Amino acid sequence: MKKILLISLLFSACSHKSNNSDAVVKARAKEQTVMSENKYPGIDFASKKDLACGMPLSAGVDDTAHYGGKIYGFCSTECKDTFLKDPAKYLAKK
């Protein structure tokens, strides 16, 4: 009886794991689709990363800011707003 219970638990765990891996595959596919969308094609950004949080711009640019005659890309409006509060602070880190 214990063997049957143990085997049924293993099968249920395996099927649960399979469902999770399917969800992970679908999430990664969706992430790739989102990341491949370029909202700002052809723009040459002054930095290759979000200066506020450090995320690479290759992961996606959601907002931009013009400062000192240059265009900076940001992963979010929040990061852009943080940068604009004290641009010199973030440009010094660059």
N, C-alpha and C positions, 0 to 999 in steps of 0.2 A: 504493500500500500504506500509506503514511504517513497519507493522508487517511482511509482506512478505520479505522486504528487510532485516530486522533484523534477521529473521529466516535463510535466505540464507547466511548471513554473519556468523552466528553461525555455520552452517554446513560446510562452507568453512574453518573456523578457526579450527574446529574439525578435518577435513580431513587433514589439513596442519600439525596439531599437531601429528596426527597418523603417517604421513610420517616422521616427525622428530624423533619420538620415534623409528620407525623402523631403522632409520639411527644410532641412539644411540645404539640400541641393536646390530646391525652389527659391529659397531666400538668397542664395548666392547668385543664381541666375538673374533674379530681380535686381540685386545690387549691381551686377555687371551692366544691366540695361541702364540703370540710373547713372552709373559712373561714366558710361560711354556717351551720354547726352552732353553735348557741349553748348552751354547757353551763350558763350561768347567766342564763337569761332573767329580765328584770324587776329585776335588781340595778343600782342606781345606784352605780357605782364612784367613789371619791374622786378619781381621776385618769383622764385619757383615754389614758394610755400606761403601759406597764410601767416602773416607776420604776428597776428595776435595769438594763435594757438599752435602754430608750427606744422599744421597739416599740409602735406604736399598738394599743390594745385592739380596735380594729375588725378587726384581722387575726386575732383569736382569743384567747380566755382559757382557759388550761388549769388554772390554780390560783388560789386567792385567799388573802388573809391579812387578819385583823382587827387593826388597830393604832390606838390612840388613839380608839376609838369609830367608826372608819371602815373601809370595806371597800376593799381594793386588789386589783386584778386583775393577773395575771402570765401571760406566755406559756408558762412552764414552772415546774416545781417547783424547778429549779435557781435560777431568777431569784427566786422567792419566798424560798428559803433564803438567798440572798445579801442580799436586802433585810432579812430578819429578823436577820441578824448585826449590822447597824448601821442601823436605820431612820432615825435622825436625820440621818445622812449623806445618804441618798437624798431625804428630805423637804426638806432644805435646798436641794438642787438644783432642786426643783420650782418 
